[in-house]
C-alpha cells in the first residue's frame, strides 16, 4: 500500500504496460467493496493484455 501520488509517479515510468485505475469509494479492498467496478476494470485493461500474451 502506498500513497496514490507516489503510485502515479511510479507508473508513469512503467508505461505502456501499466495503468492506474481509480475505483471510487473502494479503498484497498475494491475486489470486495466494488466488485462490479473491479471486474469492469479487469475486463477493460487486463483482458486485452492477456489476450495478446496468451494467444
HTML snippet that shows the backbone in 3Dmol.js (N, CA, C, O; Angstrom):
<script src="https://3Dmol.org/build/3Dmol-min.js"></script>
<div id="view" style="width:600px;height:400px;position:relative"></div>
<script>
const pdb = `
ATOM      1  N   UNK A   1       0.843  -1.164   0.000  1.00  0.00           N
ATOM      2  CA  UNK A   1       0.000   0.000   0.000  1.00  0.00           C
ATOM      3  C   UNK A   1       0.892   1.232   0.000  1.00  0.00           C
ATOM      4  O   UNK A   1       1.907   1.297   0.694  1.00  0.00           O
ATOM      5  N   UNK A   2       0.488   2.184  -0.784  1.00  0.00           N
ATOM      6  CA  UNK A   2       1.247   3.419  -0.867  1.00  0.00           C
ATOM      7  C   UNK A   2       0.323   4.586  -1.172  1.00  0.00           C
ATOM      8  O   UNK A   2      -0.849   4.398  -1.498  1.00  0.00           O
ATOM      9  N   UNK A   3       0.849   5.762  -1.066  1.00  0.00           N
ATOM     10  CA  UNK A   3       0.064   6.945  -1.397  1.00  0.00           C
ATOM     11  C   UNK A   3      -0.214   6.977  -2.899  1.00  0.00           C
ATOM     12  O   UNK A   3       0.628   6.570  -3.699  1.00  0.00           O
ATOM     13  N   UNK A   4      -1.370   7.452  -3.269  1.00  0.00           N
ATOM     14  CA  UNK A   4      -1.759   7.492  -4.675  1.00  0.00           C
ATOM     15  C   UNK A   4      -0.765   8.291  -5.507  1.00  0.00           C
ATOM     16  O   UNK A   4      -0.400   7.864  -6.602  1.00  0.00           O
ATOM     17  N   UNK A   5      -0.328   9.425  -5.017  1.00  0.00           N
ATOM     18  CA  UNK A   5       0.614  10.258  -5.756  1.00  0.00           C
ATOM     19  C   UNK A   5       1.913   9.533  -6.074  1.00  0.00           C
ATOM     20  O   UNK A   5       2.431   9.655  -7.184  1.00  0.00           O
ATOM     21  N   UNK A   6       2.446   8.779  -5.116  1.00  0.00           N
ATOM     22  CA  UNK A   6       3.673   8.019  -5.356  1.00  0.00           C
ATOM     23  C   UNK A   6       3.441   6.912  -6.377  1.00  0.00           C
ATOM     24  O   UNK A   6       4.295   6.659  -7.227  1.00  0.00           O
ATOM     25  N   UNK A   7       2.307   6.263  -6.298  1.00  0.00           N
ATOM     26  CA  UNK A   7       1.984   5.208  -7.268  1.00  0.00           C
ATOM     27  C   UNK A   7       1.866   5.790  -8.671  1.00  0.00           C
ATOM     28  O   UNK A   7       2.325   5.181  -9.638  1.00  0.00           O
ATOM     29  N   UNK A   8       1.256   6.959  -8.785  1.00  0.00           N
ATOM     30  CA  UNK A   8       1.114   7.608 -10.096  1.00  0.00           C
ATOM     31  C   UNK A   8       2.478   7.961 -10.683  1.00  0.00           C
ATOM     32  O   UNK A   8       2.710   7.754 -11.874  1.00  0.00           O
ATOM     33  N   UNK A   9       3.377   8.488  -9.862  1.00  0.00           N
ATOM     34  CA  UNK A   9       4.719   8.817 -10.331  1.00  0.00           C
ATOM     35  C   UNK A   9       5.459   7.574 -10.813  1.00  0.00           C
ATOM     36  O   UNK A   9       6.127   7.606 -11.846  1.00  0.00           O
ATOM     37  N   UNK A  10       5.341   6.497 -10.078  1.00  0.00           N
ATOM     38  CA  UNK A  10       5.989   5.237 -10.450  1.00  0.00           C
ATOM     39  C   UNK A  10       5.438   4.702 -11.771  1.00  0.00           C
ATOM     40  O   UNK A  10       6.201   4.288 -12.644  1.00  0.00           O
ATOM     41  N   UNK A  11       4.138   4.712 -11.913  1.00  0.00           N
ATOM     42  CA  UNK A  11       3.523   4.129 -13.105  1.00  0.00           C
ATOM     43  C   UNK A  11       3.849   4.895 -14.377  1.00  0.00           C
ATOM     44  O   UNK A  11       3.863   4.312 -15.461  1.00  0.00           O
ATOM     45  N   UNK A  12       4.109   6.184 -14.263  1.00  0.00           N
ATOM     46  CA  UNK A  12       4.489   6.969 -15.435  1.00  0.00           C
ATOM     47  C   UNK A  12       5.756   6.383 -16.058  1.00  0.00           C
ATOM     48  O   UNK A  12       5.915   6.402 -17.279  1.00  0.00           O
ATOM     49  N   UNK A  13       6.638   5.874 -15.238  1.00  0.00           N
ATOM     50  CA  UNK A  13       7.897   5.303 -15.717  1.00  0.00           C
ATOM     51  C   UNK A  13       7.724   3.896 -16.280  1.00  0.00           C
ATOM     52  O   UNK A  13       8.608   3.415 -16.988  1.00  0.00           O
ATOM     53  N   UNK A  14       6.641   3.239 -15.994  1.00  0.00           N
ATOM     54  CA  UNK A  14       6.434   1.843 -16.400  1.00  0.00           C
ATOM     55  C   UNK A  14       5.613   1.693 -17.665  1.00  0.00           C
ATOM     56  O   UNK A  14       5.414   0.572 -18.131  1.00  0.00           O
ATOM     57  N   UNK A  15       5.146   2.750 -18.216  1.00  0.00           N
ATOM     58  CA  UNK A  15       4.277   2.659 -19.383  1.00  0.00           C
ATOM     59  C   UNK A  15       4.988   1.999 -20.538  1.00  0.00           C
ATOM     60  O   UNK A  15       6.212   2.106 -20.623  1.00  0.00           O
ATOM     61  N   UNK A  16       4.294   1.320 -21.433  1.00  0.00           N
ATOM     62  CA  UNK A  16       2.851   1.295 -21.604  1.00  0.00           C
ATOM     63  C   UNK A  16       2.164   0.134 -20.904  1.00  0.00           C
ATOM     64  O   UNK A  16       0.945   0.007 -21.017  1.00  0.00           O
ATOM     65  N   UNK A  17       2.884  -0.713 -20.191  1.00  0.00           N
ATOM     66  CA  UNK A  17       2.277  -1.930 -19.672  1.00  0.00           C
ATOM     67  C   UNK A  17       1.486  -1.755 -18.384  1.00  0.00           C
ATOM     68  O   UNK A  17       0.828  -2.696 -17.940  1.00  0.00           O
ATOM     69  N   UNK A  18       1.532  -0.588 -17.778  1.00  0.00           N
ATOM     70  CA  UNK A  18       0.822  -0.405 -16.517  1.00  0.00           C
ATOM     71  C   UNK A  18      -0.155   0.757 -16.615  1.00  0.00           C
ATOM     72  O   UNK A  18       0.056   1.716 -17.358  1.00  0.00           O
ATOM     73  N   UNK A  19      -1.215   0.646 -15.855  1.00  0.00           N
ATOM     74  CA  UNK A  19      -2.243   1.685 -15.830  1.00  0.00           C
ATOM     75  C   UNK A  19      -2.781   1.761 -14.407  1.00  0.00           C
ATOM     76  O   UNK A  19      -3.050   0.728 -13.795  1.00  0.00           O
ATOM     77  N   UNK A  20      -2.936   2.944 -13.885  1.00  0.00           N
ATOM     78  CA  UNK A  20      -3.531   3.129 -12.573  1.00  0.00           C
ATOM     79  C   UNK A  20      -5.013   3.401 -12.763  1.00  0.00           C
ATOM     80  O   UNK A  20      -5.395   4.345 -13.455  1.00  0.00           O
ATOM     81  N   UNK A  21      -5.831   2.586 -12.156  1.00  0.00           N
ATOM     82  CA  UNK A  21      -7.279   2.728 -12.281  1.00  0.00           C
ATOM     83  C   UNK A  21      -7.836   3.069 -10.907  1.00  0.00           C
ATOM     84  O   UNK A  21      -7.713   2.283  -9.967  1.00  0.00           O
ATOM     85  N   UNK A  22      -8.442   4.229 -10.793  1.00  0.00           N
ATOM     86  CA  UNK A  22      -9.071   4.641  -9.537  1.00  0.00           C
ATOM     87  C   UNK A  22     -10.501   4.116  -9.530  1.00  0.00           C
ATOM     88  O   UNK A  22     -11.279   4.396 -10.441  1.00  0.00           O
ATOM     89  N   UNK A  23     -10.835   3.359  -8.504  1.00  0.00           N
ATOM     90  CA  UNK A  23     -12.201   2.864  -8.337  1.00  0.00           C
ATOM     91  C   UNK A  23     -12.779   3.622  -7.146  1.00  0.00           C
ATOM     92  O   UNK A  23     -12.417   3.372  -5.996  1.00  0.00           O
ATOM     93  N   UNK A  24     -13.664   4.532  -7.440  1.00  0.00           N
ATOM     94  CA  UNK A  24     -14.231   5.430  -6.439  1.00  0.00           C
ATOM     95  C   UNK A  24     -14.917   4.665  -5.315  1.00  0.00           C
ATOM     96  O   UNK A  24     -15.610   3.675  -5.555  1.00  0.00           O
ATOM     97  N   UNK A  25     -14.720   5.125  -4.106  1.00  0.00           N
ATOM     98  CA  UNK A  25     -15.345   4.549  -2.900  1.00  0.00           C
ATOM     99  C   UNK A  25     -14.964   3.098  -2.666  1.00  0.00           C
ATOM    100  O   UNK A  25     -15.753   2.330  -2.117  1.00  0.00           O
ATOM    101  N   UNK A  26     -13.754   2.715  -3.081  1.00  0.00           N
ATOM    102  CA  UNK A  26     -13.365   1.320  -2.950  1.00  0.00           C
ATOM    103  C   UNK A  26     -12.233   1.098  -1.957  1.00  0.00           C
ATOM    104  O   UNK A  26     -12.219   0.062  -1.292  1.00  0.00           O
ATOM    105  N   UNK A  27     -11.296   2.008  -1.825  1.00  0.00           N
ATOM    106  CA  UNK A  27     -10.159   1.817  -0.933  1.00  0.00           C
ATOM    107  C   UNK A  27      -9.289   0.653  -1.379  1.00  0.00           C
ATOM    108  O   UNK A  27      -9.219   0.324  -2.563  1.00  0.00           O
ATOM    109  N   UNK A  28      -8.628   0.038  -0.406  1.00  0.00           N
ATOM    110  CA  UNK A  28      -7.699  -1.048  -0.716  1.00  0.00           C
ATOM    111  C   UNK A  28      -8.399  -2.382  -0.937  1.00  0.00           C
ATOM    112  O   UNK A  28      -7.756  -3.352  -1.339  1.00  0.00           O
ATOM    113  N   UNK A  29      -9.666  -2.449  -0.690  1.00  0.00           N
ATOM    114  CA  UNK A  29     -10.392  -3.707  -0.808  1.00  0.00           C
ATOM    115  C   UNK A  29     -11.438  -3.643  -1.910  1.00  0.00           C
ATOM    116  O   UNK A  29     -12.569  -4.095  -1.733  1.00  0.00           O
ATOM    117  N   UNK A  30     -11.055  -3.081  -3.040  1.00  0.00           N
ATOM    118  CA  UNK A  30     -12.013  -2.860  -4.123  1.00  0.00           C
ATOM    119  C   UNK A  30     -12.623  -4.157  -4.646  1.00  0.00           C
ATOM    120  O   UNK A  30     -13.749  -4.152  -5.142  1.00  0.00           O
ATOM    121  N   UNK A  31     -11.900  -5.257  -4.542  1.00  0.00           N
ATOM    122  CA  UNK A  31     -12.475  -6.519  -5.010  1.00  0.00           C
ATOM    123  C   UNK A  31     -13.708  -6.899  -4.195  1.00  0.00           C
ATOM    124  O   UNK A  31     -14.583  -7.614  -4.683  1.00  0.00           O
ATOM    125  N   UNK A  32     -13.776  -6.421  -2.958  1.00  0.00           N
ATOM    126  CA  UNK A  32     -14.906  -6.757  -2.083  1.00  0.00           C
ATOM    127  C   UNK A  32     -15.932  -5.637  -1.983  1.00  0.00           C
ATOM    128  O   UNK A  32     -17.132  -5.895  -1.898  1.00  0.00           O
ATOM    129  N   UNK A  33     -15.453  -4.377  -1.992  1.00  0.00           N
ATOM    130  CA  UNK A  33     -16.380  -3.265  -1.795  1.00  0.00           C
ATOM    131  C   UNK A  33     -17.025  -2.783  -3.089  1.00  0.00           C
ATOM    132  O   UNK A  33     -18.125  -2.231  -3.068  1.00  0.00           O
ATOM    133  N   UNK A  34     -16.347  -2.988  -4.212  1.00  0.00           N
ATOM    134  CA  UNK A  34     -16.870  -2.569  -5.519  1.00  0.00           C
ATOM    135  C   UNK A  34     -16.572  -3.651  -6.562  1.00  0.00           C
ATOM    136  O   UNK A  34     -15.888  -3.376  -7.548  1.00  0.00           O
ATOM    137  N   UNK A  35     -17.070  -4.868  -6.364  1.00  0.00           N
ATOM    138  CA  UNK A  35     -16.696  -5.966  -7.260  1.00  0.00           C
ATOM    139  C   UNK A  35     -17.087  -5.743  -8.724  1.00  0.00           C
ATOM    140  O   UNK A  35     -16.359  -6.166  -9.622  1.00  0.00           O
ATOM    141  N   UNK A  36     -18.207  -5.094  -8.976  1.00  0.00           N
ATOM    142  CA  UNK A  36     -18.613  -4.854 -10.370  1.00  0.00           C
ATOM    143  C   UNK A  36     -17.660  -3.888 -11.067  1.00  0.00           C
ATOM    144  O   UNK A  36     -17.288  -4.096 -12.222  1.00  0.00           O
ATOM    145  N   UNK A  37     -17.270  -2.840 -10.365  1.00  0.00           N
ATOM    146  CA  UNK A  37     -16.326  -1.876 -10.947  1.00  0.00           C
ATOM    147  C   UNK A  37     -14.940  -2.502 -11.116  1.00  0.00           C
ATOM    148  O   UNK A  37     -14.246  -2.234 -12.097  1.00  0.00           O
ATOM    149  N   UNK A  38     -14.549  -3.334 -10.154  1.00  0.00           N
ATOM    150  CA  UNK A  38     -13.259  -4.013 -10.248  1.00  0.00           C
ATOM    151  C   UNK A  38     -13.230  -4.942 -11.457  1.00  0.00           C
ATOM    152  O   UNK A  38     -12.259  -4.944 -12.214  1.00  0.00           O
ATOM    153  N   UNK A  39     -14.273  -5.720 -11.642  1.00  0.00           N
ATOM    154  CA  UNK A  39     -14.363  -6.620 -12.794  1.00  0.00           C
ATOM    155  C   UNK A  39     -14.363  -5.832 -14.099  1.00  0.00           C
ATOM    156  O   UNK A  39     -13.708  -6.232 -15.062  1.00  0.00           O
ATOM    157  N   UNK A  40     -15.083  -4.728 -14.141  1.00  0.00           N
ATOM    158  CA  UNK A  40     -15.106  -3.907 -15.350  1.00  0.00           C
ATOM    159  C   UNK A  40     -13.708  -3.395 -15.686  1.00  0.00           C
ATOM    160  O   UNK A  40     -13.325  -3.356 -16.855  1.00  0.00           O
ATOM    161  N   UNK A  41     -12.947  -3.004 -14.670  1.00  0.00           N
ATOM    162  CA  UNK A  41     -11.577  -2.544 -14.904  1.00  0.00           C
ATOM    163  C   UNK A  41     -10.696  -3.679 -15.411  1.00  0.00           C
ATOM    164  O   UNK A  41      -9.888  -3.478 -16.317  1.00  0.00           O
ATOM    165  N   UNK A  42     -10.845  -4.863 -14.838  1.00  0.00           N
ATOM    166  CA  UNK A  42     -10.074  -6.012 -15.323  1.00  0.00           C
ATOM    167  C   UNK A  42     -10.384  -6.309 -16.788  1.00  0.00           C
ATOM    168  O   UNK A  42      -9.483  -6.532 -17.597  1.00  0.00           O
ATOM    169  N   UNK A  43     -11.654  -6.306 -17.106  1.00  0.00           N
ATOM    170  CA  UNK A  43     -12.046  -6.599 -18.487  1.00  0.00           C
ATOM    171  C   UNK A  43     -11.546  -5.539 -19.456  1.00  0.00           C
ATOM    172  O   UNK A  43     -11.160  -5.850 -20.583  1.00  0.00           O
ATOM    173  N   UNK A  44     -11.555  -4.298 -19.017  1.00  0.00           N
ATOM    174  CA  UNK A  44     -11.130  -3.204 -19.906  1.00  0.00           C
ATOM    175  C   UNK A  44      -9.612  -3.137 -20.077  1.00  0.00           C
ATOM    176  O   UNK A  44      -9.123  -2.927 -21.187  1.00  0.00           O
ATOM    177  N   UNK A  45      -8.861  -3.315 -18.981  1.00  0.00           N
ATOM    178  CA  UNK A  45      -7.422  -3.077 -19.034  1.00  0.00           C
ATOM    179  C   UNK A  45      -6.574  -4.350 -19.073  1.00  0.00           C
ATOM    180  O   UNK A  45      -5.537  -4.375 -19.735  1.00  0.00           O
ATOM    181  N   UNK A  46      -6.991  -5.386 -18.387  1.00  0.00           N
ATOM    182  CA  UNK A  46      -6.152  -6.580 -18.286  1.00  0.00           C
ATOM    183  C   UNK A  46      -6.472  -7.601 -19.371  1.00  0.00           C
ATOM    184  O   UNK A  46      -5.565  -8.202 -19.946  1.00  0.00           O
ATOM    185  N   UNK A  47      -7.728  -7.794 -19.645  1.00  0.00           N
ATOM    186  CA  UNK A  47      -8.110  -8.801 -20.634  1.00  0.00           C
ATOM    187  C   UNK A  47      -7.430  -8.604 -21.994  1.00  0.00           C
ATOM    188  O   UNK A  47      -6.940  -9.578 -22.565  1.00  0.00           O
ATOM    189  N   UNK A  48      -7.384  -7.384 -22.528  1.00  0.00           N
ATOM    190  CA  UNK A  48      -6.693  -7.211 -23.819  1.00  0.00           C
ATOM    191  C   UNK A  48      -5.214  -7.595 -23.759  1.00  0.00           C
ATOM    192  O   UNK A  48      -4.681  -8.155 -24.717  1.00  0.00           O
ATOM    193  N   UNK A  49      -4.559  -7.302 -22.656  1.00  0.00           N
ATOM    194  CA  UNK A  49      -3.153  -7.690 -22.500  1.00  0.00           C
ATOM    195  C   UNK A  49      -3.004  -9.198 -22.425  1.00  0.00           C
ATOM    196  O   UNK A  49      -2.111  -9.778 -23.042  1.00  0.00           O
ATOM    197  N   UNK A  50      -3.888  -9.828 -21.663  1.00  0.00           N
ATOM    198  CA  UNK A  50      -3.836 -11.287 -21.535  1.00  0.00           C
ATOM    199  C   UNK A  50      -4.070 -11.952 -22.887  1.00  0.00           C
ATOM    200  O   UNK A  50      -3.418 -12.943 -23.218  1.00  0.00           O
ATOM    201  N   UNK A  51      -4.974 -11.421 -23.644  1.00  0.00           N
ATOM    202  CA  UNK A  51      -5.254 -11.986 -24.977  1.00  0.00           C
ATOM    203  C   UNK A  51      -4.034 -11.869 -25.872  1.00  0.00           C
ATOM    204  O   UNK A  51      -3.762 -12.764 -26.673  1.00  0.00           O
ATOM    205  N   UNK A  52      -3.292 -10.765 -25.742  1.00  0.00           N
ATOM    206  CA  UNK A  52      -2.098 -10.554 -26.556  1.00  0.00           C
ATOM    207  C   UNK A  52      -0.993 -11.538 -26.196  1.00  0.00           C
ATOM    208  O   UNK A  52      -0.342 -12.100 -27.077  1.00  0.00           O
ATOM    209  N   UNK A  53      -0.787 -11.743 -24.906  1.00  0.00           N
ATOM    210  CA  UNK A  53       0.317 -12.586 -24.449  1.00  0.00           C
ATOM    211  C   UNK A  53      -0.018 -14.065 -24.415  1.00  0.00           C
ATOM    212  O   UNK A  53       0.886 -14.900 -24.425  1.00  0.00           O
ATOM    213  N   UNK A  54      -1.275 -14.401 -24.376  1.00  0.00           N
ATOM    214  CA  UNK A  54      -1.677 -15.805 -24.263  1.00  0.00           C
ATOM    215  C   UNK A  54      -2.177 -16.390 -25.577  1.00  0.00           C
ATOM    216  O   UNK A  54      -2.572 -17.555 -25.627  1.00  0.00           O
ATOM    217  N   UNK A  55      -2.165 -15.618 -26.605  1.00  0.00           N
ATOM    218  CA  UNK A  55      -2.695 -16.084 -27.895  1.00  0.00           C
ATOM    219  C   UNK A  55      -1.763 -17.082 -28.556  1.00  0.00           C
ATOM    220  O   UNK A  55      -2.057 -17.573 -29.646  1.00  0.00           O
TER     221      UNK A  55
END
`;
const viewer = $3Dmol.createViewer("view");
viewer.addModel(pdb, "pdb");
viewer.setStyle({}, {cartoon: {color: "spectrum"}});
viewer.zoomTo();
viewer.render();
</script>
